[in-house]
Amino acid sequence: MLGSDGGDTTVVCIACGESVPRSAAREYDKTGDRWERHDKEFEHVCKDCFRELSHQPRSGLESLLVDIEDDGLSETEFLSRYLDRVDDEAVEEPDS
Ligand SMILES: [Zn+2]
């Protein structure tokens, strides 16, 4: 929403799903592509999860999987989301 930069914004932790005040969350950029900042929403993790994430050797993958996971999501859809995330440029519809 426009003009909602006041600090009361609530963000959802991608790791545990908790809603936390943005000021209490950590911005998490899974790709490090800062130039894409205008074109995407940064993800957020709460401080507790950030602490856990920070010593994951494969930075990004865990949170990516958590982020795209959803209840009742089929394997096909999960993979589709995953591929969409890891390669934003090649959006291919599964042709089955
Ligand atoms: Zn969390």
Residues whose N, C-alpha, C, O or C-beta is under 5 A from the ligand:
A	BS01	ZN	C13 A15 C16 C46 C49
